[in-house]
Amino acid sequence: MRKCLYVLLMLLVVSCARMGSPDGGWYDETPPKVVGSTPEDKGTNVKAKKITINFDEFIKIENAQEKVIVSPPQLEQAEIKAAGKRIIVELKDTLKDNTTYTVDFSDAISDNNEGNPMGNYTFSFSTGDQIDTLEVSGYCLNAENLEPIKGISVGLYPYDAPDSIFHKEPMIRISRTNGGGQFTIKGVAPGAYRAFALQDADGDFVLSQKSEMIGFSHDKIEPSWKPDTRQDTIWRDSLHILDIKQIGYTHFLPDDITLLCFQEPVTDRSFLKIERNEPNKIGIFFTYGNDSLPRLRGLNFDSTDAFVLEPSEKNDTLLYWITDTTLVNQDTLDIEMTYLMTDTTGLLVEKVDTVSAYAKVSYEKRMKEQQKELEKWQKEQEKNKKKGEPYDSIMPPKKLDLKVSANGTIDPKQRIFIEVPEPLARLDTAGIHLYQEIDSAWYNCPHELRQISPRRYELKVDTQPKMTLSLEIDSAAFQSIYGIASDKLKVGIKVKGEEDYSTLLVELSGIPKQWSTADGQGAMVDTDPTSVTVLLIDGSDKVAKQMKADASGKAKFLYLKPGTYYLRAFIDMNGNDIWDTGCYDEDRQAEPVFYFNEEVECKQKWDVKRQWNLTAMPLFKQKPEKIIKQKPDAARKQKNMNLERAKKLGKEYIKEKGVNL
């Protein structure tokens, strides 16, 4: 039956290719064809800036501004439109002498009625005597996580051009990446080049803002080509192959350029805002942090010892807790603030500003709310008194609410934290007790309390498998700067056993030599295995655990919860335990990142081992497909509507038309 349908389809499509109507006629499945153009495609000595391309049927363009790329890049955007059976392109920039121009339409062109895609199409011409036809291609990946980057501009500069050219002149040839992060730069002349990527925020095709994502490489690119063949599969239907043919084509090289793109740290520092959402604390916000903290001087109050500072990790957000309750009750605090900011030359300079911290809720309104709360409590006590139930005549003071991170069951080696809602004036460590149950008896467990921020403390204890602990805190062991004391607290903690977990051993090889500019000489240095940090990540590409490799290149993950994991690693070039981005002007690439291409299944009681050669696979192939968020663009395909229609017609129609069954 399938064979009959196929034969019928071929016969009727040939005889009725131009028919198409709602009453059952055959559809047009022929893609549009170019029948001529002005100027001529691949023409030379062209001076006109208007291009007209003629087709054999009515056509349309999909997402011209996104898909169509003109190279060399045009500072004034070209006008591209479809008009009946023509496409008209008007270039606005002045044409350069002896230059090949390409208008890459990608797969944007299709016929107007059935939407049959034309396929990838590029129009080119030259303003000189010869036209350049070489191509280079590759991939743009996010340097931090090897995600393909869609829509970033990629281009070429001459290999011997100074590094400063990226700041001054547009790239000489340009392309843009698709959904898979792939790009192809066409119309390239023989020679030597360097590749660059730019997420151009302002449309000037040069690196002018630190917020622009960039990629660059020192590798020499020398375009070439060779004759090659590829397989072309012809499908009978969605399940069956009719034929496989070897098709000759021109293979342009290189086709695996890989640019690792990053955003430079935005280090320009300026004052953003001051806010006082709660009466007892003032927030001061900057665009970027600095070790030199602002100096504050009260203008309508005495600022001596008036604050306890709680800075963010990067010192870009500073929280000042007001220690004096008299100042807490003052609705407006005027402050002279002396701080460092970046001037127009990029240098940090001292600046003095006068700012006012206004309480979001006034003192009067807060007093009314407190009175309402008191009256509500008094009514409840009166009700209890009338019912003969226990009651109080004095409203008890609020207690300091302690939050213990480990409450119930925890993992072995899990850290335990105690967090308080406001900074402390006093902490009695003698009032903190930790006991361990051994053979049904309780013993003191060695521990240490360490402050890691103004409101966060770590209870350092070696939590081993199957431990049973009891954390007991005496009343008033913690007291805040406002005199609020903690209540008595008891927290039971149980540590899970080893049988609940898996162990993963990762053995690394292929650790690459890296380009180092730390000494200013650009020397090649050997990477120490201990500089490799291995990250265990989940299906959302989020870090579950991380571990430094040892001198033999091994990283061992203990007490893993059962599940499916993936592996990422980075070379920690500066030894600060975090991944660092790059900087173009310092000729510094982002720290190298790698992915293990397979998922790692960890089950209870399993000891899992994986051998990982970091450089055995090209970077653009490393990241497992399951965790890639940026998926490739869907290929535009013909709909094969005639085949579907033939299937629906069935045997009776086939017999009626006299097709031999």
Secondary structure as a PSIPRED ss2 file (coil, helix, strand):
# PSIPRED VFORMAT (PSIPRED V4.0)

   1 M C   1.000  0.000  0.000
   2 R H   0.000  1.000  0.000
   3 K H   0.000  1.000  0.000
   4 C H   0.000  1.000  0.000
   5 L H   0.000  1.000  0.000
   6 Y H   0.000  1.000  0.000
   7 V H   0.000  1.000  0.000
   8 L H   0.000  1.000  0.000
   9 L H   0.000  1.000  0.000
  10 M H   0.000  1.000  0.000
  11 L H   0.000  1.000  0.000
  12 L H   0.000  1.000  0.000
  13 V H   0.000  1.000  0.000
  14 V H   0.000  1.000  0.000
  15 S H   0.000  1.000  0.000
  16 C C   1.000  0.000  0.000
  17 A C   1.000  0.000  0.000
  18 R C   1.000  0.000  0.000
  19 M C   1.000  0.000  0.000
  20 G C   1.000  0.000  0.000
  21 S C   1.000  0.000  0.000
  22 P C   1.000  0.000  0.000
  23 D C   1.000  0.000  0.000
  24 G C   1.000  0.000  0.000
  25 G C   1.000  0.000  0.000
  26 W C   1.000  0.000  0.000
  27 Y C   1.000  0.000  0.000
  28 D C   1.000  0.000  0.000
  29 E C   1.000  0.000  0.000
  30 T C   1.000  0.000  0.000
  31 P C   1.000  0.000  0.000
  32 P C   1.000  0.000  0.000
  33 K C   1.000  0.000  0.000
  34 V E   0.000  0.000  1.000
  35 V E   0.000  0.000  1.000
  36 G E   0.000  0.000  1.000
  37 S E   0.000  0.000  1.000
  38 T E   0.000  0.000  1.000
  39 P C   1.000  0.000  0.000
  40 E C   1.000  0.000  0.000
  41 D C   1.000  0.000  0.000
  42 K C   1.000  0.000  0.000
  43 G E   0.000  0.000  1.000
  44 T C   1.000  0.000  0.000
  45 N C   1.000  0.000  0.000
  46 V C   1.000  0.000  0.000
  47 K C   1.000  0.000  0.000
  48 A C   1.000  0.000  0.000
  49 K C   1.000  0.000  0.000
  50 K E   0.000  0.000  1.000
  51 I E   0.000  0.000  1.000
  52 T E   0.000  0.000  1.000
  53 I E   0.000  0.000  1.000
  54 N E   0.000  0.000  1.000
  55 F E   0.000  0.000  1.000
  56 D C   1.000  0.000  0.000
  57 E C   1.000  0.000  0.000
  58 F C   1.000  0.000  0.000
  59 I E   0.000  0.000  1.000
  60 K E   0.000  0.000  1.000
  61 I E   0.000  0.000  1.000
  62 E C   1.000  0.000  0.000
  63 N C   1.000  0.000  0.000
  64 A H   0.000  1.000  0.000
  65 Q H   0.000  1.000  0.000
  66 E H   0.000  1.000  0.000
  67 K H   0.000  1.000  0.000
  68 V C   1.000  0.000  0.000
  69 I E   0.000  0.000  1.000
  70 V E   0.000  0.000  1.000
  71 S E   0.000  0.000  1.000
  72 P C   1.000  0.000  0.000
  73 P C   1.000  0.000  0.000
  74 Q C   1.000  0.000  0.000
  75 L C   1.000  0.000  0.000
  76 E C   1.000  0.000  0.000
  77 Q C   1.000  0.000  0.000
  78 A C   1.000  0.000  0.000
  79 E E   0.000  0.000  1.000
  80 I E   0.000  0.000  1.000
  81 K E   0.000  0.000  1.000
  82 A E   0.000  0.000  1.000
  83 A E   0.000  0.000  1.000
  84 G C   1.000  0.000  0.000
  85 K C   1.000  0.000  0.000
  86 R E   0.000  0.000  1.000
  87 I E   0.000  0.000  1.000
  88 I E   0.000  0.000  1.000
  89 V E   0.000  0.000  1.000
  90 E E   0.000  0.000  1.000
  91 L C   1.000  0.000  0.000
  92 K C   1.000  0.000  0.000
  93 D C   1.000  0.000  0.000
  94 T C   1.000  0.000  0.000
  95 L C   1.000  0.000  0.000
  96 K C   1.000  0.000  0.000
  97 D C   1.000  0.000  0.000
  98 N C   1.000  0.000  0.000
  99 T C   1.000  0.000  0.000
 100 T E   0.000  0.000  1.000
 101 Y E   0.000  0.000  1.000
 102 T E   0.000  0.000  1.000
 103 V E   0.000  0.000  1.000
 104 D E   0.000  0.000  1.000
 105 F E   0.000  0.000  1.000
 106 S E   0.000  0.000  1.000
 107 D C   1.000  0.000  0.000
 108 A C   1.000  0.000  0.000
 109 I E   0.000  0.000  1.000
 110 S E   0.000  0.000  1.000
 111 D E   0.000  0.000  1.000
 112 N C   1.000  0.000  0.000
 113 N C   1.000  0.000  0.000
 114 E C   1.000  0.000  0.000
 115 G C   1.000  0.000  0.000
 116 N C   1.000  0.000  0.000
 117 P E   0.000  0.000  1.000
 118 M C   1.000  0.000  0.000
 119 G C   1.000  0.000  0.000
 120 N C   1.000  0.000  0.000
 121 Y E   0.000  0.000  1.000
 122 T E   0.000  0.000  1.000
 123 F E   0.000  0.000  1.000
 124 S E   0.000  0.000  1.000
 125 F E   0.000  0.000  1.000
 126 S E   0.000  0.000  1.000
 127 T C   1.000  0.000  0.000
 128 G C   1.000  0.000  0.000
 129 D C   1.000  0.000  0.000
 130 Q C   1.000  0.000  0.000
 131 I C   1.000  0.000  0.000
 132 D C   1.000  0.000  0.000
 133 T C   1.000  0.000  0.000
 134 L E   0.000  0.000  1.000
 135 E E   0.000  0.000  1.000
 136 V E   0.000  0.000  1.000
 137 S E   0.000  0.000  1.000
 138 G E   0.000  0.000  1.000
 139 Y E   0.000  0.000  1.000
 140 C E   0.000  0.000  1.000
 141 L E   0.000  0.000  1.000
 142 N E   0.000  0.000  1.000
 143 A C   1.000  0.000  0.000
 144 E C   1.000  0.000  0.000
 145 N C   1.000  0.000  0.000
 146 L C   1.000  0.000  0.000
 147 E C   1.000  0.000  0.000
 148 P E   0.000  0.000  1.000
 149 I C   1.000  0.000  0.000
 150 K C   1.000  0.000  0.000
 151 G C   1.000  0.000  0.000
 152 I C   1.000  0.000  0.000
 153 S E   0.000  0.000  1.000
 154 V E   0.000  0.000  1.000
 155 G E   0.000  0.000  1.000
 156 L E   0.000  0.000  1.000
 157 Y E   0.000  0.000  1.000
 158 P E   0.000  0.000  1.000
 159 Y C   1.000  0.000  0.000
 160 D C   1.000  0.000  0.000
 161 A C   1.000  0.000  0.000
 162 P C   1.000  0.000  0.000
 163 D C   1.000  0.000  0.000
 164 S C   1.000  0.000  0.000
 165 I H   0.000  1.000  0.000
 166 F H   0.000  1.000  0.000
 167 H H   0.000  1.000  0.000
 168 K H   0.000  1.000  0.000
 169 E C   1.000  0.000  0.000
 170 P C   1.000  0.000  0.000
 171 M C   1.000  0.000  0.000
 172 I C   1.000  0.000  0.000
 173 R E   0.000  0.000  1.000
 174 I E   0.000  0.000  1.000
 175 S E   0.000  0.000  1.000
 176 R E   0.000  0.000  1.000
 177 T C   1.000  0.000  0.000
 178 N C   1.000  0.000  0.000
 179 G C   1.000  0.000  0.000
 180 G C   1.000  0.000  0.000
 181 G C   1.000  0.000  0.000
 182 Q E   0.000  0.000  1.000
 183 F E   0.000  0.000  1.000
 184 T E   0.000  0.000  1.000
 185 I E   0.000  0.000  1.000
 186 K E   0.000  0.000  1.000
 187 G E   0.000  0.000  1.000
 188 V E   0.000  0.000  1.000
 189 A C   1.000  0.000  0.000
 190 P C   1.000  0.000  0.000
 191 G C   1.000  0.000  0.000
 192 A C   1.000  0.000  0.000
 193 Y E   0.000  0.000  1.000
 194 R E   0.000  0.000  1.000
 195 A E   0.000  0.000  1.000
 196 F E   0.000  0.000  1.000
 197 A E   0.000  0.000  1.000
 198 L E   0.000  0.000  1.000
 199 Q C   1.000  0.000  0.000
 200 D C   1.000  0.000  0.000
 201 A C   1.000  0.000  0.000
 202 D C   1.000  0.000  0.000
 203 G C   1.000  0.000  0.000
 204 D C   1.000  0.000  0.000
 205 F C   1.000  0.000  0.000
 206 V C   1.000  0.000  0.000
 207 L C   1.000  0.000  0.000
 208 S C   1.000  0.000  0.000
 209 Q C   1.000  0.000  0.000
 210 K C   1.000  0.000  0.000
 211 S C   1.000  0.000  0.000
 212 E C   1.000  0.000  0.000
 213 M C   1.000  0.000  0.000
 214 I E   0.000  0.000  1.000
 215 G E   0.000  0.000  1.000
 216 F E   0.000  0.000  1.000
 217 S C   1.000  0.000  0.000
 218 H C   1.000  0.000  0.000
 219 D C   1.000  0.000  0.000
 220 K C   1.000  0.000  0.000
 221 I E   0.000  0.000  1.000
 222 E C   1.000  0.000  0.000
 223 P C   1.000  0.000  0.000
 224 S E   0.000  0.000  1.000
 225 W E   0.000  0.000  1.000
 226 K E   0.000  0.000  1.000
 227 P E   0.000  0.000  1.000
 228 D E   0.000  0.000  1.000
 229 T E   0.000  0.000  1.000
 230 R E   0.000  0.000  1.000
 231 Q E   0.000  0.000  1.000
 232 D E   0.000  0.000  1.000
 233 T E   0.000  0.000  1.000
 234 I E   0.000  0.000  1.000
 235 W E   0.000  0.000  1.000
 236 R C   1.000  0.000  0.000
 237 D C   1.000  0.000  0.000
 238 S C   1.000  0.000  0.000
 239 L C   1.000  0.000  0.000
 240 H C   1.000  0.000  0.000
 241 I E   0.000  0.000  1.000
 242 L E   0.000  0.000  1.000
 243 D E   0.000  0.000  1.000
 244 I E   0.000  0.000  1.000
 245 K E   0.000  0.000  1.000
 246 Q E   0.000  0.000  1.000
 247 I E   0.000  0.000  1.000
 248 G E   0.000  0.000  1.000
 249 Y E   0.000  0.000  1.000
 250 T E   0.000  0.000  1.000
 251 H E   0.000  0.000  1.000
 252 F E   0.000  0.000  1.000
 253 L E   0.000  0.000  1.000
 254 P C   1.000  0.000  0.000
 255 D C   1.000  0.000  0.000
 256 D C   1.000  0.000  0.000
 257 I E   0.000  0.000  1.000
 258 T E   0.000  0.000  1.000
 259 L E   0.000  0.000  1.000
 260 L E   0.000  0.000  1.000
 261 C E   0.000  0.000  1.000
 262 F E   0.000  0.000  1.000
 263 Q C   1.000  0.000  0.000
 264 E C   1.000  0.000  0.000
 265 P C   1.000  0.000  0.000
 266 V C   1.000  0.000  0.000
 267 T C   1.000  0.000  0.000
 268 D C   1.000  0.000  0.000
 269 R C   1.000  0.000  0.000
 270 S C   1.000  0.000  0.000
 271 F E   0.000  0.000  1.000
 272 L E   0.000  0.000  1.000
 273 K E   0.000  0.000  1.000
 274 I E   0.000  0.000  1.000
 275 E E   0.000  0.000  1.000
 276 R E   0.000  0.000  1.000
 277 N E   0.000  0.000  1.000
 278 E E   0.000  0.000  1.000
 279 P C   1.000  0.000  0.000
 280 N C   1.000  0.000  0.000
 281 K E   0.000  0.000  1.000
 282 I E   0.000  0.000  1.000
 283 G E   0.000  0.000  1.000
 284 I E   0.000  0.000  1.000
 285 F E   0.000  0.000  1.000
 286 F E   0.000  0.000  1.000
 287 T C   1.000  0.000  0.000
 288 Y C   1.000  0.000  0.000
 289 G C   1.000  0.000  0.000
 290 N C   1.000  0.000  0.000
 291 D C   1.000  0.000  0.000
 292 S C   1.000  0.000  0.000
 293 L C   1.000  0.000  0.000
 294 P C   1.000  0.000  0.000
 295 R E   0.000  0.000  1.000
 296 L E   0.000  0.000  1.000
 297 R E   0.000  0.000  1.000
 298 G E   0.000  0.000  1.000
 299 L C   1.000  0.000  0.000
 300 N C   1.000  0.000  0.000
 301 F C   1.000  0.000  0.000
 302 D C   1.000  0.000  0.000
 303 S C   1.000  0.000  0.000
 304 T C   1.000  0.000  0.000
 305 D C   1.000  0.000  0.000
 306 A C   1.000  0.000  0.000
 307 F E   0.000  0.000  1.000
 308 V E   0.000  0.000  1.000
 309 L E   0.000  0.000  1.000
 310 E E   0.000  0.000  1.000
 311 P E   0.000  0.000  1.000
 312 S C   1.000  0.000  0.000
 313 E C   1.000  0.000  0.000
 314 K C   1.000  0.000  0.000
 315 N C   1.000  0.000  0.000
 316 D C   1.000  0.000  0.000
 317 T E   0.000  0.000  1.000
 318 L E   0.000  0.000  1.000
 319 L E   0.000  0.000  1.000
 320 Y E   0.000  0.000  1.000
 321 W E   0.000  0.000  1.000
 322 I E   0.000  0.000  1.000
 323 T C   1.000  0.000  0.000
 324 D C   1.000  0.000  0.000
 325 T H   0.000  1.000  0.000
 326 T H   0.000  1.000  0.000
 327 L H   0.000  1.000  0.000
 328 V H   0.000  1.000  0.000
 329 N C   1.000  0.000  0.000
 330 Q C   1.000  0.000  0.000
 331 D C   1.000  0.000  0.000
 332 T E   0.000  0.000  1.000
 333 L E   0.000  0.000  1.000
 334 D E   0.000  0.000  1.000
 335 I E   0.000  0.000  1.000
 336 E E   0.000  0.000  1.000
 337 M E   0.000  0.000  1.000
 338 T E   0.000  0.000  1.000
 339 Y E   0.000  0.000  1.000
 340 L E   0.000  0.000  1.000
 341 M E   0.000  0.000  1.000
 342 T E   0.000  0.000  1.000
 343 D C   1.000  0.000  0.000
 344 T C   1.000  0.000  0.000
 345 T C   1.000  0.000  0.000
 346 G C   1.000  0.000  0.000
 347 L C   1.000  0.000  0.000
 348 L E   0.000  0.000  1.000
 349 V E   0.000  0.000  1.000
 350 E E   0.000  0.000  1.000
 351 K E   0.000  0.000  1.000
 352 V E   0.000  0.000  1.000
 353 D E   0.000  0.000  1.000
 354 T E   0.000  0.000  1.000
 355 V E   0.000  0.000  1.000
 356 S E   0.000  0.000  1.000
 357 A E   0.000  0.000  1.000
 358 Y E   0.000  0.000  1.000
 359 A C   1.000  0.000  0.000
 360 K C   1.000  0.000  0.000
 361 V C   1.000  0.000  0.000
 362 S C   1.000  0.000  0.000
 363 Y H   0.000  1.000  0.000
 364 E H   0.000  1.000  0.000
 365 K H   0.000  1.000  0.000
 366 R H   0.000  1.000  0.000
 367 M H   0.000  1.000  0.000
 368 K H   0.000  1.000  0.000
 369 E H   0.000  1.000  0.000
 370 Q H   0.000  1.000  0.000
 371 Q H   0.000  1.000  0.000
 372 K H   0.000  1.000  0.000
 373 E H   0.000  1.000  0.000
 374 L H   0.000  1.000  0.000
 375 E H   0.000  1.000  0.000
 376 K H   0.000  1.000  0.000
 377 W H   0.000  1.000  0.000
 378 Q H   0.000  1.000  0.000
 379 K H   0.000  1.000  0.000
 380 E H   0.000  1.000  0.000
 381 Q H   0.000  1.000  0.000
 382 E H   0.000  1.000  0.000
 383 K H   0.000  1.000  0.000
 384 N H   0.000  1.000  0.000
 385 K H   0.000  1.000  0.000
 386 K H   0.000  1.000  0.000
 387 K C   1.000  0.000  0.000
 388 G C   1.000  0.000  0.000
 389 E C   1.000  0.000  0.000
 390 P C   1.000  0.000  0.000
 391 Y C   1.000  0.000  0.000
 392 D C   1.000  0.000  0.000
 393 S C   1.000  0.000  0.000
 394 I C   1.000  0.000  0.000
 395 M C   1.000  0.000  0.000
 396 P C   1.000  0.000  0.000
 397 P C   1.000  0.000  0.000
 398 K C   1.000  0.000  0.000
 399 K C   1.000  0.000  0.000
 400 L E   0.000  0.000  1.000
 401 D C   1.000  0.000  0.000
 402 L C   1.000  0.000  0.000
 403 K E   0.000  0.000  1.000
 404 V E   0.000  0.000  1.000
 405 S C   1.000  0.000  0.000
 406 A C   1.000  0.000  0.000
 407 N C   1.000  0.000  0.000
 408 G E   0.000  0.000  1.000
 409 T E   0.000  0.000  1.000
 410 I E   0.000  0.000  1.000
 411 D C   1.000  0.000  0.000
 412 P C   1.000  0.000  0.000
 413 K C   1.000  0.000  0.000
 414 Q C   1.000  0.000  0.000
 415 R C   1.000  0.000  0.000
 416 I E   0.000  0.000  1.000
 417 F E   0.000  0.000  1.000
 418 I E   0.000  0.000  1.000
 419 E E   0.000  0.000  1.000
 420 V C   1.000  0.000  0.000
 421 P C   1.000  0.000  0.000
 422 E C   1.000  0.000  0.000
 423 P C   1.000  0.000  0.000
 424 L E   0.000  0.000  1.000
 425 A E   0.000  0.000  1.000
 426 R E   0.000  0.000  1.000
 427 L E   0.000  0.000  1.000
 428 D C   1.000  0.000  0.000
 429 T H   0.000  1.000  0.000
 430 A H   0.000  1.000  0.000
 431 G H   0.000  1.000  0.000
 432 I E   0.000  0.000  1.000
 433 H E   0.000  0.000  1.000
 434 L E   0.000  0.000  1.000
 435 Y E   0.000  0.000  1.000
 436 Q E   0.000  0.000  1.000
 437 E E   0.000  0.000  1.000
 438 I E   0.000  0.000  1.000
 439 D C   1.000  0.000  0.000
 440 S C   1.000  0.000  0.000
 441 A E   0.000  0.000  1.000
 442 W E   0.000  0.000  1.000
 443 Y E   0.000  0.000  1.000
 444 N E   0.000  0.000  1.000
 445 C C   1.000  0.000  0.000
 446 P C   1.000  0.000  0.000
 447 H C   1.000  0.000  0.000
 448 E E   0.000  0.000  1.000
 449 L E   0.000  0.000  1.000
 450 R E   0.000  0.000  1.000
 451 Q E   0.000  0.000  1.000
 452 I E   0.000  0.000  1.000
 453 S E   0.000  0.000  1.000
 454 P C   1.000  0.000  0.000
 455 R C   1.000  0.000  0.000
 456 R E   0.000  0.000  1.000
 457 Y E   0.000  0.000  1.000
 458 E E   0.000  0.000  1.000
 459 L E   0.000  0.000  1.000
 460 K E   0.000  0.000  1.000
 461 V C   1.000  0.000  0.000
 462 D C   1.000  0.000  0.000
 463 T C   1.000  0.000  0.000
 464 Q C   1.000  0.000  0.000
 465 P C   1.000  0.000  0.000
 466 K C   1.000  0.000  0.000
 467 M C   1.000  0.000  0.000
 468 T E   0.000  0.000  1.000
 469 L E   0.000  0.000  1.000
 470 S E   0.000  0.000  1.000
 471 L E   0.000  0.000  1.000
 472 E E   0.000  0.000  1.000
 473 I E   0.000  0.000  1.000
 474 D C   1.000  0.000  0.000
 475 S C   1.000  0.000  0.000
 476 A C   1.000  0.000  0.000
 477 A C   1.000  0.000  0.000
 478 F E   0.000  0.000  1.000
 479 Q E   0.000  0.000  1.000
 480 S E   0.000  0.000  1.000
 481 I C   1.000  0.000  0.000
 482 Y C   1.000  0.000  0.000
 483 G C   1.000  0.000  0.000
 484 I C   1.000  0.000  0.000
 485 A E   0.000  0.000  1.000
 486 S E   0.000  0.000  1.000
 487 D C   1.000  0.000  0.000
 488 K C   1.000  0.000  0.000
 489 L E   0.000  0.000  1.000
 490 K E   0.000  0.000  1.000
 491 V E   0.000  0.000  1.000
 492 G E   0.000  0.000  1.000
 493 I E   0.000  0.000  1.000
 494 K E   0.000  0.000  1.000
 495 V E   0.000  0.000  1.000
 496 K C   1.000  0.000  0.000
 497 G C   1.000  0.000  0.000
 498 E H   0.000  1.000  0.000
 499 E H   0.000  1.000  0.000
 500 D H   0.000  1.000  0.000
 501 Y C   1.000  0.000  0.000
 502 S E   0.000  0.000  1.000
 503 T E   0.000  0.000  1.000
 504 L E   0.000  0.000  1.000
 505 L E   0.000  0.000  1.000
 506 V E   0.000  0.000  1.000
 507 E E   0.000  0.000  1.000
 508 L E   0.000  0.000  1.000
 509 S E   0.000  0.000  1.000
 510 G C   1.000  0.000  0.000
 511 I C   1.000  0.000  0.000
 512 P C   1.000  0.000  0.000
 513 K C   1.000  0.000  0.000
 514 Q E   0.000  0.000  1.000
 515 W E   0.000  0.000  1.000
 516 S E   0.000  0.000  1.000
 517 T C   1.000  0.000  0.000
 518 A C   1.000  0.000  0.000
 519 D C   1.000  0.000  0.000
 520 G C   1.000  0.000  0.000
 521 Q C   1.000  0.000  0.000
 522 G C   1.000  0.000  0.000
 523 A E   0.000  0.000  1.000
 524 M E   0.000  0.000  1.000
 525 V E   0.000  0.000  1.000
 526 D C   1.000  0.000  0.000
 527 T C   1.000  0.000  0.000
 528 D C   1.000  0.000  0.000
 529 P H   0.000  1.000  0.000
 530 T H   0.000  1.000  0.000
 531 S H   0.000  1.000  0.000
 532 V E   0.000  0.000  1.000
 533 T E   0.000  0.000  1.000
 534 V E   0.000  0.000  1.000
 535 L E   0.000  0.000  1.000
 536 L E   0.000  0.000  1.000
 537 I E   0.000  0.000  1.000
 538 D C   1.000  0.000  0.000
 539 G C   1.000  0.000  0.000
 540 S C   1.000  0.000  0.000
 541 D C   1.000  0.000  0.000
 542 K C   1.000  0.000  0.000
 543 V E   0.000  0.000  1.000
 544 A E   0.000  0.000  1.000
 545 K E   0.000  0.000  1.000
 546 Q E   0.000  0.000  1.000
 547 M E   0.000  0.000  1.000
 548 K E   0.000  0.000  1.000
 549 A C   1.000  0.000  0.000
 550 D C   1.000  0.000  0.000
 551 A C   1.000  0.000  0.000
 552 S C   1.000  0.000  0.000
 553 G C   1.000  0.000  0.000
 554 K E   0.000  0.000  1.000
 555 A E   0.000  0.000  1.000
 556 K E   0.000  0.000  1.000
 557 F E   0.000  0.000  1.000
 558 L E   0.000  0.000  1.000
 559 Y E   0.000  0.000  1.000
 560 L E   0.000  0.000  1.000
 561 K C   1.000  0.000  0.000
 562 P C   1.000  0.000  0.000
 563 G E   0.000  0.000  1.000
 564 T E   0.000  0.000  1.000
 565 Y E   0.000  0.000  1.000
 566 Y E   0.000  0.000  1.000
 567 L E   0.000  0.000  1.000
 568 R E   0.000  0.000  1.000
 569 A E   0.000  0.000  1.000
 570 F E   0.000  0.000  1.000
 571 I E   0.000  0.000  1.000
 572 D C   1.000  0.000  0.000
 573 M C   1.000  0.000  0.000
 574 N C   1.000  0.000  0.000
 575 G C   1.000  0.000  0.000
 576 N C   1.000  0.000  0.000
 577 D C   1.000  0.000  0.000
 578 I C   1.000  0.000  0.000
 579 W C   1.000  0.000  0.000
 580 D C   1.000  0.000  0.000
 581 T C   1.000  0.000  0.000
 582 G C   1.000  0.000  0.000
 583 C E   0.000  0.000  1.000
 584 Y C   1.000  0.000  0.000
 585 D C   1.000  0.000  0.000
 586 E C   1.000  0.000  0.000
 587 D C   1.000  0.000  0.000
 588 R E   0.000  0.000  1.000
 589 Q C   1.000  0.000  0.000
 590 A C   1.000  0.000  0.000
 591 E C   1.000  0.000  0.000
 592 P C   1.000  0.000  0.000
 593 V E   0.000  0.000  1.000
 594 F E   0.000  0.000  1.000
 595 Y E   0.000  0.000  1.000
 596 F C   1.000  0.000  0.000
 597 N C   1.000  0.000  0.000
 598 E C   1.000  0.000  0.000
 599 E C   1.000  0.000  0.000
 600 V E   0.000  0.000  1.000
 601 E E   0.000  0.000  1.000
 602 C E   0.000  0.000  1.000
 603 K C   1.000  0.000  0.000
 604 Q C   1.000  0.000  0.000
 605 K C   1.000  0.000  0.000
 606 W C   1.000  0.000  0.000
 607 D E   0.000  0.000  1.000
 608 V E   0.000  0.000  1.000
 609 K E   0.000  0.000  1.000
 610 R E   0.000  0.000  1.000
 611 Q E   0.000  0.000  1.000
 612 W E   0.000  0.000  1.000
 613 N E   0.000  0.000  1.000
 614 L C   1.000  0.000  0.000
 615 T C   1.000  0.000  0.000
 616 A C   1.000  0.000  0.000
 617 M C   1.000  0.000  0.000
 618 P C   1.000  0.000  0.000
 619 L H   0.000  1.000  0.000
 620 F H   0.000  1.000  0.000
 621 K H   0.000  1.000  0.000
 622 Q H   0.000  1.000  0.000
 623 K C   1.000  0.000  0.000
 624 P C   1.000  0.000  0.000
 625 E H   0.000  1.000  0.000
 626 K H   0.000  1.000  0.000
 627 I H   0.000  1.000  0.000
 628 I C   1.000  0.000  0.000
 629 K C   1.000  0.000  0.000
 630 Q C   1.000  0.000  0.000
 631 K C   1.000  0.000  0.000
 632 P C   1.000  0.000  0.000
 633 D C   1.000  0.000  0.000
 634 A C   1.000  0.000  0.000
 635 A C   1.000  0.000  0.000
 636 R C   1.000  0.000  0.000
 637 K C   1.000  0.000  0.000
 638 Q C   1.000  0.000  0.000
 639 K C   1.000  0.000  0.000
 640 N C   1.000  0.000  0.000
 641 M H   0.000  1.000  0.000
 642 N H   0.000  1.000  0.000
 643 L H   0.000  1.000  0.000
 644 E H   0.000  1.000  0.000
 645 R H   0.000  1.000  0.000
 646 A H   0.000  1.000  0.000
 647 K H   0.000  1.000  0.000
 648 K H   0.000  1.000  0.000
 649 L H   0.000  1.000  0.000
 650 G H   0.000  1.000  0.000
 651 K H   0.000  1.000  0.000
 652 E H   0.000  1.000  0.000
 653 Y H   0.000  1.000  0.000
 654 I H   0.000  1.000  0.000
 655 K H   0.000  1.000  0.000
 656 E H   0.000  1.000  0.000
 657 K C   1.000  0.000  0.000
 658 G C   1.000  0.000  0.000
 659 V C   1.000  0.000  0.000
 660 N C   1.000  0.000  0.000
 661 L C   1.000  0.000  0.000
